Amino acid sequence: MTAAQDPQQRLERLRSSIDNIDAALVHMLAERFRCTQEVGELKAENAMPASDPDREARQTARLKSLAEDAHLDPEFAEKWFNFVVAEVIQHHNHIADRARD
């Protein structure tokens, strides 16, 4: 059996790739939240609402379409986006509360 056929080595190689992808996702999420932090500050400074349902609907449709194109379950993409948006809105509300104090 060659190394290319060794299931344990293949498993380790795949897991290494998964670990790299997970690290990249964490860094990308951190950058996303840095941007949404600025959005929250801008909204608080200008008395804008923390949530923008129209944008969220457009983004949901966009991400579901991207997911389909990428052969990813669009419902999963929507659940992920809803989870992230809920966290962002919570951050925006905290920023707005601090701005009012």
C-alpha positions as CSV (number, residue, x, y, z in Angstrom):
1,M,0.0,0.0,0.0
2,T,1.4,3.4,-1.0
3,A,1.3,6.5,1.1
4,A,-1.3,7.9,-1.2
5,Q,-3.5,5.0,-0.4
6,D,-2.9,4.9,3.4
7,P,-6.2,5.9,5.0
8,Q,-4.6,7.4,8.1
9,Q,-2.3,9.6,6.1
10,R,-5.1,10.7,3.9
11,L,-7.2,11.5,7.0
12,E,-4.4,13.5,8.5
13,R,-3.9,15.4,5.3
14,L,-7.7,16.2,5.0
15,R,-7.8,17.2,8.7
16,S,-4.8,19.5,8.2
17,S,-6.7,21.2,5.3
18,I,-9.8,21.5,7.5
19,D,-7.7,23.1,10.3
20,N,-6.3,25.6,7.8
21,I,-9.8,26.5,6.5
22,D,-11.1,26.9,10.1
23,A,-8.2,29.3,10.9
24,A,-9.0,31.3,7.7
25,L,-12.7,31.4,8.6
26,V,-11.9,32.7,12.1
27,H,-9.7,35.5,10.7
28,M,-12.3,36.4,8.2
29,L,-15.0,36.6,10.8
30,A,-12.7,38.7,13.0
31,E,-12.3,41.1,10.1
32,R,-16.0,41.1,9.4
33,F,-16.7,42.0,13.0
34,R,-14.2,44.8,12.9
35,C,-16.1,46.3,10.0
36,T,-19.5,45.8,11.6
37,Q,-18.1,47.5,14.8
38,E,-17.4,50.6,12.7
39,V,-20.9,50.3,11.2
40,G,-22.4,50.2,14.7
41,E,-20.4,53.2,15.7
42,L,-21.6,55.1,12.6
43,K,-25.2,54.1,13.3
44,A,-24.9,55.2,16.9
45,E,-23.4,58.5,16.1
46,N,-26.2,59.2,13.6
47,A,-29.1,57.7,15.6
48,M,-29.7,55.0,13.0
49,P,-31.4,51.7,13.9
50,A,-29.2,48.8,14.8
51,S,-31.1,46.5,12.3
52,D,-31.7,47.0,8.6
53,P,-34.3,44.4,7.6
54,D,-34.2,45.4,3.9
55,R,-30.5,44.9,3.7
56,E,-30.7,41.7,5.7
57,A,-33.3,40.3,3.2
58,R,-31.1,41.3,0.2
59,Q,-28.0,39.7,1.8
60,T,-29.9,36.5,2.7
61,A,-31.0,36.2,-1.0
62,R,-27.5,37.0,-2.2
63,L,-25.8,34.5,0.1
64,K,-28.3,31.7,-0.7
65,S,-27.6,32.2,-4.4
66,L,-23.9,32.2,-3.7
67,A,-24.3,29.0,-1.7
68,E,-26.2,27.3,-4.5
69,D,-23.5,28.3,-7.0
70,A,-20.9,26.8,-4.6
71,H,-22.9,23.6,-4.0
72,L,-23.5,24.5,-0.4
73,D,-26.9,24.0,1.2
74,P,-28.6,27.5,0.9
75,E,-30.6,26.9,4.1
76,F,-27.3,26.4,6.0
77,A,-25.9,29.6,4.5
78,E,-29.1,31.4,5.7
79,K,-28.8,29.9,9.2
80,W,-25.2,31.0,9.4
81,F,-26.0,34.5,8.2
82,N,-28.9,34.8,10.6
83,F,-26.6,33.8,13.5
84,V,-24.0,36.3,12.5
85,V,-26.5,39.1,12.0
86,A,-28.1,38.5,15.4
87,E,-24.7,38.9,17.0
88,V,-24.0,42.0,15.0
89,I,-27.3,43.6,16.0
90,Q,-26.6,42.8,19.6
91,H,-23.2,44.6,19.3
92,H,-24.8,47.5,17.6
93,N,-27.4,47.8,20.4
94,H,-24.6,47.8,23.0
95,I,-22.7,50.5,21.0
96,A,-25.9,52.6,20.8
97,D,-26.5,52.1,24.6
98,R,-23.0,53.3,25.4
99,A,-23.4,56.3,23.0
100,R,-26.6,57.4,24.9
101,D,-24.9,57.2,28.3
